[in-house]
Amino acid sequence: MDLPVAPSAEQAPETIRGEDALATLTALVQRDLEACNRLIVERMQSPVALIPQLAAHIVAAGGKRLRPLLTLAAAKLAGYRVGERHVALAACVEFIHTATLLHDDVVDESALRRGQASANALFGNKPSVLVGDFLFARAFQVMVEDGSLEVLRILAEASATIAEGEVLQLITQNDTATTEAQYLAVIEGKTAALFAAATEVGAIVAECGAARQAALRAYGHNLGVAFQLIDDALDYSAAQEALGKTVGDDFREGKITLPVLLAFQRGDMAERDFWRRTLEERDQAEDDLPHAIALMQKHAAFSDTVGRARHYGQAALDALELFPDGVERRALAGIVEFCISRAR
C-alpha cells in the first residue's frame, strides 16, 4: 500500500494529530525509511540460519519504526540534505531497540509482542537472548562504519543506560515502597534514553551546532518519557489488540508503574494491603485485576498519568521552538500528540 504524500510546508496544518501525525512523519521521510528498511534486512543476515529467521520474526511483527523515524526526521529538521549517514544510524537505532525487545520479552516471560507470539514463545529463551546480542553487535558495527566518535559515544551510552534502566526495574519490581523518582529513573533509562539518542544523532549528522543538538536530544528524551507513561497507563486500560500484549501483564509481573504508585499513595490501609498482597507477595486471584483497575479509576490514577505525560509532551514541544516553523517541525510536534492520544 502506498504511503501518503507528505504535505508541503505551506500545506501542512499547524497541528497534526493522532495517526495522521504518524502518517505525515512517515511520508516525510518515506524514501529514507525504505532505504533504512533495506539496510535492516541486509545487515540482519547471517550464515547461521536461525539468526535471520528469528530476527525477521520480530522485525516483521508490525512495529511503527518510531525510533528510526525520529532519527530520519531529526536529521531533516536540522538541515541534513546530502548523504546517507542518517539512514545507517536509523537502522542502528532500530537494531538496538529490537535487541532490547528480545531481551525484555525473555525477562518478562512475555507470550505476545505487538499482538503476535513473541520470539521467545516461538523459538525459546536462549535463541532470543543470543539473537538480541547479535543485533546489538550489528548496531555497533554500523556505528563504527559511520566513523564518528560522537555518534559512537551517544549510542553506546544509550545502550548502557537502557540496560541500567532494565536492571533498576528488576530491583523495584514487587516493591510498593518504590518512589516516583525511582520510577522515573526506570523509564528514563529503559525508554527515554534511546528516544533521546535517536534524535540527537540526527543532529550530529547535520552538524547543526550544540544548541540545536541539545534541543533535539531534549525533544527525544521528553517524548520518550511521555511515551512510556502512556504505555504504563494502557496496560490497565487498553484492549489487548491495541496494546499488542496481554492487558494486565504489568500487574501480573508486579511491575511498579505510575498508575500503581498513585493508587497506592492515595489509597486507605485496606487498599494498600491489596497492592502489597497482589504485587509484593504475587498472591493474585482472578478478580484482582478488575479490582486494581477500579482502584485506579477511583483515585484518578489514569487521568493523572496522562496529565503527567502531557507535561513531558509540552517540554518536547518547547524544545522544537529553536527550529523554524515548517513541515518537519510540525510533523515532529504531531508525534507528541500521537504518542499521548493512544490513551484515548
Residue pairs with C-beta under 8 A, 6 or more apart in sequence:
3 23
3 26
3 27
3 30
4 23
4 24
4 27
5 27
6 24
6 27
6 28
6 30
6 327
6 331
7 13
7 24
7 327
8 327
9 325
9 326
9 327
12 24
12 326
12 327
12 330
12 331
13 330
14 330
15 330
15 333
15 334
15 337
16 24
16 330
16 331
16 333
16 334
16 337
17 334
17 337
17 338
17 341
18 337
18 338
18 341
19 338
20 334
21 331
21 334
21 335
21 337
21 338
22 64
22 66
22 335
22 338
24 327
24 330
24 331
24 334
25 69
25 73
25 331
25 332
25 334
25 335
26 33
26 65
26 69
28 73
28 76
28 327
28 328
28 331
29 69
29 72
29 73
29 76
32 72
32 76
32 86
32 87
32 90
33 65
33 68
33 69
33 72
33 90
35 84
35 87
36 65
36 68
36 72
36 87
36 90
36 91
36 94
37 65
39 87
39 88
39 91
40 59
40 91
40 94
40 95
41 56
41 59
43 91
43 95
43 138
43 141
43 142
44 51
44 52
44 55
44 56
44 59
44 95
44 135
44 138
45 52
46 52
46 134
50 123
50 127
50 131
51 131
51 134
54 119
54 123
54 127
54 128
54 131
55 98
55 131
55 134
55 135
57 119
57 122
57 123
58 98
58 101
58 102
58 113
58 119
59 98
61 113
61 114
61 116
62 114
62 115
62 116
63 114
65 94
66 335
67 90
67 93
67 94
67 97
67 194
67 195
67 198
68 90
68 91
68 93
68 94
68 198
69 90
70 93
70 195
70 198
70 199
70 202
70 220
70 223
70 332
70 335
71 86
71 89
71 90
71 93
71 198
71 199
71 201
71 202
72 86
72 87
72 90
72 202
73 202
73 328
73 331
73 332
74 198
74 199
74 200
74 201
74 202
74 203
74 216
74 219
74 220
74 332
75 85
75 86
75 202
75 203
75 205
75 206
76 86
76 202
76 328
77 202
77 216
77 323
77 326
77 328
77 329
77 332
78 202
78 203
78 206
78 208
78 212
78 213
78 216
78 323
79 206
79 208
80 86
80 202
80 205
80 206
83 205
85 146
85 205
86 201
86 202
86 205
88 142
88 145
88 146
89 142
89 143
89 146
89 151
89 155
89 201
89 202
89 205
90 198
91 142
92 139
92 142
92 143
92 146
92 155
92 201
93 139
93 155
93 194
93 197
93 198
93 201
95 135
95 136
95 138
95 139
95 142
96 135
96 136
96 139
96 155
96 158
96 159
96 162
96 194
97 194
98 132
98 135
99 132
99 133
99 135
99 136
99 139
100 132
100 162
100 166
100 190
100 194
101 113
101 132
102 119
102 120
102 128
102 129
102 131
102 132
102 135
103 128
103 129
103 132
103 166
104 110
104 166
105 113
105 118
105 119
105 120
105 121
105 128
106 120
106 125
106 128
106 129
107 166
107 170
108 249
108 253
109 120
109 253
110 118
110 120
110 121
110 245
110 249
111 117
111 118
111 121
111 246
112 118
112 121
112 240
112 244
112 245
112 246
113 119
113 244
113 245
114 244
114 245
115 240
115 241
115 244
115 245
118 128
119 127
119 128
119 131
120 128
136 159
139 155
139 159
140 152
140 155
140 156
143 151
143 152
143 155
143 156
144 152
146 152
148 204
148 205
150 204
151 201
151 204
151 205
154 197
154 200
154 201
154 204
155 197
155 201
157 193
157 197
158 193
158 194
158 196
158 197
161 188
161 189
161 193
162 189
162 190
162 193
162 194
164 189
165 185
165 186
165 187
165 188
165 189
165 190
165 191
165 193
166 189
166 190
168 182
168 185
168 186
168 189
169 186
169 190
169 255
172 178
172 182
172 183
172 186
172 256
173 253
173 254
173 255
173 256
174 254
174 256
174 279
174 280
174 282
175 256
175 280
176 256
176 260
176 264
176 272
176 275
176 276
176 279
176 280
178 256
178 261
180 258
180 261
183 256
183 257
183 258
183 261
184 225
187 224
187 225
187 228
187 229
187 232
188 221
188 224
188 225
190 228
191 224
191 225
191 227
191 228
191 231
192 220
192 221
192 222
192 223
192 224
192 225
192 228
193 221
193 224
194 224
195 220
195 221
195 223
195 224
195 227
196 217
196 218
196 220
196 221
196 224
197 217
197 220
198 220
199 216
199 217
199 219
199 220
199 223
200 213
200 216
200 217
200 220
202 216
203 212
203 213
203 216
203 217
204 213
211 322
212 322
212 323
215 319
215 320
215 322
215 323
216 319
218 315
218 316
218 319
219 316
219 319
219 320
219 332
220 316
222 312
222 313
222 315
222 316
222 319
223 312
223 313
223 316
223 335
223 336
223 339
225 309
225 312
226 309
226 310
226 312
226 313
226 316
226 336
226 339
226 340
227 309
227 339
229 258
229 305
229 306
229 308
229 309
229 312
230 305
230 306
230 309
230 339
230 340
230 342
230 343
232 250
232 257
232 258
232 259
232 305
233 258
233 259
233 302
233 305
233 306
233 309
233 343
234 242
234 243
234 342
234 343
235 243
235 245
235 247
235 248
235 249
235 250
235 251
235 257
236 247
236 248
236 250
236 251
236 259
236 292
236 293
236 296
236 302
237 247
237 293
237 302
237 343
238 247
238 342
239 247
240 246
240 247
242 342
248 289
250 257
250 260
251 260
251 278
251 279
251 284
251 288
251 289
251 292
252 284
252 289
254 278
254 279
254 280
254 282
256 279
258 301
258 305
258 308
259 296
259 301
259 302
259 305
260 275
260 279
260 292
260 296
260 301
262 296
262 299
262 300
262 301
262 304
262 305
263 271
263 275
263 292
263 295
263 296
263 298
263 299
263 301
264 271
264 272
264 275
266 299
266 301
267 274
267 275
267 295
267 299
271 295
274 288
274 291
274 292
274 295
275 292
277 283
278 284
278 288
278 292
295 301
296 302
302 343
306 340
306 343
309 339
309 340
309 343
310 340
313 336
313 337
313 339
313 340
316 336
317 333
317 336
320 329
320 332
320 333
323 329
